[in-house]
Each structure stands twice: as structure tokens, then as C-alpha cells.
Amino acid sequence: MSPAPRVSRRRLLGYVGSTGVGAAAGAGAVLAVGAEEAPPASSAAAAVGAPGRTIEPWGAHQPGVATAQTEVTELVALDLRADVDREALGRLMRLWTGDIEALTAGRGAPGDPAPWLSQPASDLTITVGVGPDACRPGLFGAGPDGFAAVPPMSRDRLQERWSGGDLLVVVAGRDGTTVAHAVRRLVADAAPFARARWRQAGSWNPTGPDGRPQTGRNLFGQVDGSGNPQPGSPLFDSTVWVREGRWAGGSTLVVRRIRMDLDTWDELTRDEQERSVGRALADGAPLTGGMEIDELDLSARSQGRLVVPVDAHARRAHPSLNGGRRMFRKGANYTREVETEQGVEVESGLVFLAYQADLLDQFVPVQRMLDESDQLNEWTTAIGSATFAVLPGFEQGSWLGEQLLA
């Protein structure tokens, strides 16, 4: 395959003229929102991609949505400069396209001062999304059906520093150095068009001791992500991808920053922890029996009580109680130091990502269900929320967002 044509960096950055240069309901609820169904294989084993691959960036969809969870994920939201217009956005998207093609191949981006920091076979993916304020005339135009900000939930305690944004880049891969370098190049190249608003990073363990893929665990010790629709299946396609219109091939993404109270969680007995979710801590299997991939029996009783409590997370998020609604979830565990009046404390939590075709019809109703009643609300709080329309994919020789901006 011949390499895609490159656009001069000088032409891209040097645009002049009249334009110039230029926030889960019950946060804990989103830890595994919409998780319950019975796919033919575990979500980790079913996801496409394997460690040590160079993932090509071309196709009908941006590949970072459906690829398997990786060890490192970093997200950066940016705000567009006031004088950026549609033409300027096109220049930025062409520039980012060149960066994405080079970085995912393990080459330095055009003009990269440290190209040796890019490594091939790093499972690197770069996914770009657009916030609600950028989906308007003169920029990207109207977003896909059902795309908007997530309405405030009663248990949210959102902070401006972790919410909102006009653009988003999600960089994921096996190696933290490669991921950090890619983020730095993308943010630097966007500087004439947009400034960074927030930056979130986290880690995940997608591989078991035997080297085989696993679903992974959040900091509560729970297997997190069981029952995800299998990438490439009809269920996945109908759940995740926008099927018609200008945004066909894209998706929508909700990013929620979930603070977790590990100290009070650790005070619970193992039985209390498992019943709060409805799954076993050891392997993520339903409390009603079987393996992780098996369906919950929501009617099962033991000694006169429901095995999966009425307010267990798995029950409240179950598609059968939410009109069949589900989404495709990923996550990244984080810890950071926070200065308080009492001194420096450690905050722990989860950067939660939910992909779905229609945000208002899929994510929001389930989130409201969880906000109303979910045992995990006792130990979790949403402190950040942002929504983005994920751009459709692009083919070699084309550029990201061309069908929306050309």
C-alpha cells in the first residue's frame, strides 16, 4: 500500500485571513453500566486486537473504539479558540490525520523533535471526538441523533476541571512513554487552533497471569466490563455505531470521572461487596452461578431472599430492566495526590468510557435508573462528565472528519 499523501505542515499551521489563528448518576453506577448480557465469549477475549500489534488507523470506524483494552489510556479535552472556523477545523483535522498515521505506525509525526519515542507494535490507537458546542453551523454542523450533554444527575458532584470540551483525543496503548509522546505531539500541533482544557490518564490490566486476555478489574477489586457486546457482532454494531446520515460510521462517547471511596469500601465484608454488585469478586461470575460470561438469573432466591438484591448494580443496569438498552464500556484506573486542609491525600477512581450510537436514548435512561437506586452509589461519586461525538473513520488518502467538513 502506498503511503497516504501528506499535507505540508507549514500550510496547515499557517492559516491566515479573516479568522486569524487561532460532565453517572450515582457515579458508582457507571462502573459497569449496561453490563449484563450473555455474549458467546468473555468481553476481553472477544475484543479485537492483541498485544504487540501495529494497528492501522484506516477504515469505516476509528479503530480505537472496538480494539481490546490496553494497559495505558490518556484523554485530553481541548477548547477551540474563538476565531477557529470550519476551514481552520479542516486544517487541524488534516494535520492530526498525518500525526495519527505516523504515530500509530511507530514513526515520528511530521516535524517531531523526538521521533525515536514512537514505537511500532505498541497497540497504539488514537480516537478523536467532538463536543456539543462544536456541533453547530460553521463548525462540524449538527451532531448525530441523540447527541447532547448528559443531564445532571442527583448524585453528581461535578467539577469544571474534569468536564466539558470541544475536542477530545483518546490515546491508548501498551507503553506509557509512547502514549505520552503521542499526546504531546497532538496537543502541540493543535495549539494554533485549540488549547487543552483537561487531561486524564489511567491504567488497566487486560492480561491474566497466563498471558491470556482478561476483562480486568477496577480499584474495588471487581471484574469490570463483563457482558460487553462482542466487537464485530451485530449486537455490537447496533449498540455502538451511528448507521445513517453524515455521522455514519461514528459513535457517541460519555466520559465520567468516578471518585471511589476505597477506605469505606474496605470496611465491608466480602459478601457485602459481592451483593452490592451481584457478581463474585474472585472471577466476576454471577452470584446466581456459572462463569463470568453466563447470564444472571434475576429471579433466583436463596433462603427466601433474592440472590441478586433489588438495588445491586448488576440488576439495576440489566438490559431486561432498561428496555434492552446497553453500551460498550472501557475504563482506566487512576490515583492522584490532592492537597487538602489536612494535608496531601490520595484520590482513587475510574475514568469511565461508554460508547453508544444514541447517547440520550441509551446512556441517559440507564444512568437515571442507577442514580435512583444502586448500592454502589454509597462508595462512588461522579466528579467529571463530558460527552463527545466520535468522528467516523477515514480511508487511506482521505482525512479524519472529511465527510463533515469538506
Stockholm file with secondary structure:
# STOCKHOLM 1.0

chainA/1-406         MSPAPRVSRRRLLGYVGSTGVGAAAGAGAVLAVGAEEAPPASSAAAAVGAPGRTIEPWGAHQPGVATAQTEVTELVALDLRADVDREALGRLMRLWTGDIEALTAGRGAPGDPAPWLSQPASDLTITVGVGPDACRPGLFGAGPDGFAAVPPMSRDRLQERWSGGDLLVVVAGRDGTTVAHAVRRLVADAAPFARARWRQAGSWNPTGPDGRPQTGRNLFGQVDGSGNPQPGSPLFDSTVWVREGRWAGGSTLVVRRIRMDLDTWDELTRDEQERSVGRALADGAPLTGGMEIDELDLSARSQGRLVVPVDAHARRAHPSLNGGRRMFRKGANYTREVETEQGVEVESGLVFLAYQADLLDQFVPVQRMLDESDQLNEWTTAIGSATFAVLPGFEQGSWLGEQLLA
#=GR chainA/1-406 SS CCCCCCCCHHHHHCCCSTTCCCCCCSGGGGGGTTCCCCCSSCHHHHSBCCTTCCCCCCSSSCTTTTBCCCSEEEEEEEEECTTCCHHHHHHHHHHHHHHHHHHHTTCCCTTCSCGGGCCSSSCCEEEEEECGGGSSTTTTCSCSTTCSCCCCCTTCCCCGGGSCCSEEEEEEESCHHHHHHHHHHHHHHHTTTEEEEEEEEEECCCBCTTSCBCCCBCTTSCBCCTTCCCTTSHHHHHHHCCCSSTTTTCEEEEEEEEEECHHHHTTSCHHHHHHHHTBCTTTCCBTTSSCTTSCCCTTCEETTEESSCTTCHHHHTCGGGTTTCCCEEEEEEEEEEEEETTEEEEEEEEEEEEEESCIIIIIHHHHHHHHHSCGGGGTEEEEEEEEEEECCCCCTTSCTTHHHHC
#=GC SS_cons         CCCCCCCCHHHHHCCCSTTCCCCCCSGGGGGGTTCCCCCSSCHHHHSBCCTTCCCCCCSSSCTTTTBCCCSEEEEEEEEECTTCCHHHHHHHHHHHHHHHHHHHTTCCCTTCSCGGGCCSSSCCEEEEEECGGGSSTTTTCSCSTTCSCCCCCTTCCCCGGGSCCSEEEEEEESCHHHHHHHHHHHHHHHTTTEEEEEEEEEECCCBCTTSCBCCCBCTTSCBCCTTCCCTTSHHHHHHHCCCSSTTTTCEEEEEEEEEECHHHHTTSCHHHHHHHHTBCTTTCCBTTSSCTTSCCCTTCEETTEESSCTTCHHHHTCGGGTTTCCCEEEEEEEEEEEEETTEEEEEEEEEEEEEESCIIIIIHHHHHHHHHSCGGGGTEEEEEEEEEEECCCCCTTSCTTHHHHC
//
